[in-house]
Amino acid sequence: MSGFRKFLLRGNVVDLAVGIVIGVAFAAVVAALVADFITPLIAAIGGTGQFKDRYFTVDGQKILYGDFINKVITFVIIAAVVYFLVVVPVGRLMERYKPTADEPTPTKECPECLSSIPAAAHRCAFCTSAQADAAPAT
């Protein structure tokens, strides 16, 4: 049981839980905004009542396109907010801290296996042979 408690109290699990709760709350707010403000404005332009109640019938079956459009608008708003407030700033931050490769690391060829290794290496990473210009190992 203590291992499970340690798992739950790790920082990244708690952060993930907080993020999910905030995301669900944000989705509820956006859904309310769309259902109570945006689509009623669209319905008012069309001249009829509640937009979510709009439907058409095919062979006696109701197709509720108004509710579907509400959910599509909600999804688009949430996706736009996530993109512009999370993805773009994180991308810029990662670009800023990305290591610059101005100058390639000088390399030399291992005489044993002919692999390319860093010039400062004392042993070959591939065949583990000691390099001639290397100081003796202690």
Phi, psi and omega in degrees: 000329181292326177296320178295320178296318178297319178299314182292328184267004174296150185301316186290330178290317179295318178299319178297317179297317178297318179298320179293316180298315179294321178297318179295318179296319178295319178297322178294320179295316180294320178298319178294319178301315181293312184289326186260346184232304188289306182289330172297327175294319177297318179294324179295324177295322179284342175087015177236181185288220185305130181290324183294339181270002181288141181202167169225160183249142174229116179055038179082001180257134178281130173251108185275082182282335180296314179295321177298317179296322175304314182290325177294316179297319177300314179299315182296319179295314180296317179297320179295317180296315179298317181296309186281335182257349179236302188295311182296311179297321179294321176299318177294320179295317179295323179294322181294321183264008178292130180294140179269135179255070182291314187233127180291150179291131179295139181236165174221168181260132177288128181290341182276308186247359178062024176276155177272122181232161177301144184297332182273000183291141176265340178224149177284133180287342184265313183249357179061021179281145177290142182271146185296323183273004182276152176289150181299140180287144179250000000 
